[in-house]
Amino acid sequence: MCIRDSINIEHNQARISVRIVDSNPNLRRNDLINKINKELDTVIDDSSIEHRLSNLMILYNNMLQSLFDSQIKTLGFVVGILFIMFLILFRSFKIAFIAIVANIVPISIIFGIMGWFNIPLDIMTITIAAISIGIGVDDTIHYIHRFYEEYKKDHNYLNAMKRSHESIGYAMTYTSLVVIVGFSILVLSNLIPTIYFGVLTVVVMITILASALLLLPKLLILFKPYGVKVKSHV
């Protein structure tokens, strides 16, 4: 390589190229970039000299950091909006609380699984939370609505749960199975992030279905948001 490709005498600039193995599983891009910037300030002890890191890895890291930051803010904002929506829709603080818990648990589980198996957050996997919230809200609204309709028949929480499972429960199960089969095709991809996306989406669908059919009715029976009918003795 010609030295003129690295040094620009006219603008008093120099370019130093370093090759980094981006596919290294132990690579922590943001930590590495911060460490290089910090050590450069120590090595170049001259305030008149400026340095700047650039190239594709810097751009990719900046994009990921932006995604992480927006993901945290967006999730917090969405959870708050969903709680208000549930509060307006069901007109009950208890039901809104139950509904939001039933949606937060699957998200927590999927992030826990990703952390347990060291699956990194990237452009593909970072969308899992949005998918789980979108599907989970739909199942939650359907089940709570059906549960209330069944509860009005005999004011018995346990019977309402059984009838809800025998009606809307089957529809939720069949819908989830269709989506699971559809996304499982991504496992056959040759691209690792796509495989992660397919596997995690399947896991999300399973946890959402389990939350809607197990956790949600359990919370409804436990908190009894529709009150308790008092038996009269004659």
C-alpha positions as CSV (number, residue, x, y, z in Angstrom):
1,M,0.0,0.0,0.0
2,C,1.4,3.4,-1.0
3,I,2.0,5.8,1.9
4,R,0.1,8.5,0.1
5,D,-3.1,6.4,0.7
6,S,-2.6,6.8,4.5
7,I,-1.2,10.3,4.7
8,N,-2.6,13.6,3.4
9,I,0.1,16.2,3.7
10,E,-2.0,19.0,2.3
11,H,-4.7,18.6,5.1
12,N,-2.2,17.4,7.7
13,Q,-4.0,14.1,8.2
14,A,-3.0,10.5,8.7
15,R,-5.1,7.4,8.5
16,I,-4.3,4.2,10.4
17,S,-6.2,1.0,9.4
18,V,-6.6,-1.8,11.9
19,R,-8.3,-5.1,11.1
20,I,-10.7,-6.5,13.7
21,V,-12.3,-9.9,13.6
22,D,-15.9,-8.9,13.7
23,S,-17.2,-12.5,13.8
24,N,-15.4,-13.1,17.1
25,P,-18.1,-14.2,19.6
26,N,-16.2,-12.6,22.5
27,L,-16.1,-9.2,20.7
28,R,-17.8,-6.4,22.6
29,R,-17.8,-3.6,20.0
30,N,-18.9,-0.7,22.2
31,D,-16.5,-1.6,25.0
32,L,-13.6,-1.9,22.5
33,I,-14.4,1.4,20.8
34,N,-14.7,3.2,24.2
35,K,-11.4,1.6,25.3
36,I,-9.6,2.7,22.1
37,N,-10.9,6.3,22.4
38,K,-9.8,6.4,26.1
39,E,-6.3,5.0,25.4
40,L,-5.8,7.3,22.4
41,D,-6.4,10.3,24.6
42,T,-3.6,9.0,26.8
43,V,-1.1,8.1,24.0
44,I,-1.7,11.3,22.0
45,D,-0.8,13.8,24.7
46,D,-1.3,16.8,22.5
47,S,-4.4,19.0,22.5
48,S,-3.7,20.2,19.0
49,I,-4.1,16.7,17.5
50,E,-7.6,15.4,16.9
51,H,-8.5,11.7,16.3
52,R,-11.7,10.1,15.2
53,L,-12.6,6.4,14.7
54,S,-14.5,5.6,11.5
55,N,-15.4,2.8,9.1
56,L,-18.1,0.1,9.0
57,M,-17.8,-1.3,12.5
58,I,-18.2,2.2,14.0
59,L,-21.3,2.8,12.0
60,Y,-22.7,-0.6,12.9
61,N,-22.0,-0.1,16.6
62,N,-23.6,3.3,16.6
63,M,-26.7,1.8,14.9
64,L,-26.9,-1.0,17.5
65,Q,-26.5,1.5,20.4
66,S,-29.2,3.6,19.0
67,L,-31.4,0.5,18.7
68,F,-30.7,-0.5,22.3
69,D,-31.5,2.9,23.6
70,S,-34.7,3.2,21.6
71,Q,-35.7,-0.3,22.6
72,I,-35.6,0.5,26.3
73,K,-37.5,3.8,25.9
74,T,-40.0,2.3,23.5
75,L,-40.8,-0.6,25.8
76,G,-41.3,1.6,28.7
77,F,-43.5,3.9,26.7
78,V,-45.5,1.1,25.2
79,V,-46.2,-0.6,28.6
80,G,-47.5,2.7,29.9
81,I,-49.7,3.3,26.9
82,L,-51.0,-0.3,27.1
83,F,-51.9,0.1,30.7
84,I,-53.9,3.3,30.0
85,M,-55.6,1.5,27.0
86,F,-56.5,-1.5,29.2
87,L,-57.8,0.9,31.9
88,I,-60.0,2.7,29.3
89,L,-61.1,-0.5,27.7
90,F,-62.0,-2.5,30.7
91,R,-62.7,0.4,33.1
92,S,-61.0,-1.4,36.0
93,F,-57.6,-0.9,37.6
94,K,-57.4,-4.5,38.6
95,I,-58.1,-5.8,35.2
96,A,-55.6,-3.4,33.6
97,F,-53.0,-4.5,36.1
98,I,-53.7,-8.2,35.4
99,A,-53.6,-7.6,31.6
100,I,-50.3,-5.7,31.7
101,V,-48.6,-8.4,33.9
102,A,-49.7,-11.1,31.5
103,N,-48.0,-9.3,28.7
104,I,-44.8,-8.3,30.6
105,V,-44.0,-11.9,31.7
106,P,-43.5,-13.3,28.2
107,I,-41.2,-10.4,27.3
108,S,-39.2,-11.0,30.5
109,I,-38.9,-14.8,29.8
110,I,-37.7,-14.3,26.2
111,F,-35.0,-11.8,27.3
112,G,-34.0,-14.2,30.1
113,I,-33.6,-17.0,27.6
114,M,-31.5,-14.8,25.3
115,G,-29.3,-13.9,28.2
116,W,-29.0,-17.5,29.4
117,F,-27.9,-18.8,26.0
118,N,-25.8,-15.7,25.2
119,I,-27.9,-14.8,22.2
120,P,-26.9,-11.2,21.2
121,L,-29.3,-8.4,20.5
122,D,-29.0,-7.3,16.9
123,I,-31.2,-5.9,14.1
124,M,-33.2,-9.2,13.9
125,T,-33.5,-10.3,17.6
126,I,-34.3,-6.8,18.9
127,T,-37.7,-6.9,17.2
128,I,-38.8,-9.9,19.3
129,A,-40.2,-7.7,22.1
130,A,-42.4,-5.7,19.7
131,I,-43.7,-9.0,18.2
132,S,-44.5,-10.5,21.6
133,I,-46.3,-7.3,22.8
134,G,-48.4,-7.1,19.6
135,I,-49.5,-10.8,19.7
136,G,-49.9,-10.8,23.5
137,V,-52.2,-7.8,23.6
138,D,-54.5,-9.4,21.1
139,D,-54.8,-12.7,23.0
140,T,-55.2,-10.8,26.3
141,I,-58.1,-8.7,25.1
142,H,-59.9,-11.7,23.5
143,Y,-59.5,-13.9,26.6
144,I,-60.6,-11.2,29.2
145,H,-63.6,-10.3,27.1
146,R,-64.7,-13.9,26.8
147,F,-64.0,-14.5,30.5
148,Y,-66.3,-11.7,31.5
149,E,-69.1,-12.9,29.2
150,E,-68.8,-16.4,30.7
151,Y,-68.6,-15.0,34.2
152,K,-71.9,-13.2,33.8
153,K,-73.7,-16.5,33.3
154,D,-73.3,-17.9,36.9
155,H,-70.8,-15.5,38.6
156,N,-68.4,-18.3,39.1
157,Y,-64.7,-17.6,38.3
158,L,-63.7,-21.3,37.9
159,N,-66.6,-22.2,35.6
160,A,-65.9,-19.0,33.6
161,M,-62.3,-20.1,33.1
162,K,-63.4,-23.6,32.0
163,R,-65.9,-22.3,29.5
164,S,-63.4,-19.7,28.2
165,H,-60.8,-22.4,27.6
166,E,-63.4,-24.5,25.8
167,S,-64.3,-21.6,23.4
168,I,-61.7,-18.8,22.9
169,G,-59.0,-21.0,24.2
170,Y,-59.1,-23.3,21.2
171,A,-59.1,-20.4,18.8
172,M,-56.0,-18.9,20.5
173,T,-54.2,-22.3,20.4
174,Y,-54.9,-22.9,16.8
175,T,-53.8,-19.4,15.8
176,S,-50.6,-19.7,17.8
177,L,-49.8,-23.1,16.2
178,V,-50.2,-21.7,12.7
179,V,-47.9,-18.8,13.5
180,I,-45.4,-21.2,15.1
181,V,-45.3,-23.4,12.1
182,G,-44.9,-20.4,9.8
183,F,-42.0,-18.9,11.7
184,S,-40.3,-22.2,12.3
185,I,-39.5,-22.3,8.5
186,L,-36.9,-19.6,9.3
187,V,-34.8,-22.2,11.1
188,L,-33.9,-23.6,7.8
189,S,-32.1,-20.4,6.8
190,N,-28.3,-20.2,6.3
191,L,-28.2,-16.8,8.0
192,I,-27.5,-17.1,11.7
193,P,-29.5,-14.0,12.8
194,T,-32.5,-15.3,10.8
195,I,-32.3,-18.6,12.6
196,Y,-32.2,-16.8,15.9
197,F,-35.2,-14.8,14.9
198,G,-37.2,-17.9,13.9
199,V,-36.4,-19.8,17.1
200,L,-37.0,-16.9,19.4
201,T,-40.4,-16.1,17.7
202,V,-41.5,-19.7,18.2
203,V,-40.5,-19.5,21.8
204,V,-42.3,-16.1,22.2
205,M,-45.5,-17.6,20.7
206,I,-45.3,-20.5,23.1
207,T,-44.7,-18.3,26.2
208,I,-47.5,-15.9,25.1
209,L,-50.0,-18.8,24.7
210,A,-49.0,-20.2,28.1
211,S,-49.3,-16.8,29.7
212,A,-52.8,-16.2,28.2
213,L,-54.1,-19.7,29.0
214,L,-52.4,-20.3,32.4
215,L,-51.2,-17.0,34.0
216,L,-54.0,-14.7,32.9
217,P,-56.9,-16.9,34.1
218,K,-55.0,-17.6,37.4
219,L,-54.7,-13.9,38.0
220,L,-58.3,-13.3,37.2
221,I,-59.4,-16.0,39.7
222,L,-56.9,-14.8,42.3
223,F,-57.7,-11.1,42.2
224,K,-61.4,-11.5,41.4
225,P,-61.7,-8.2,39.5
226,Y,-65.5,-8.6,38.9
227,G,-66.2,-8.9,42.6
228,V,-67.6,-11.9,44.6
229,K,-71.3,-12.7,44.6
230,V,-72.5,-13.0,48.2
231,K,-74.8,-16.0,48.8
232,S,-78.0,-15.1,50.6
233,H,-79.3,-17.5,53.3
234,V,-83.1,-17.8,53.7
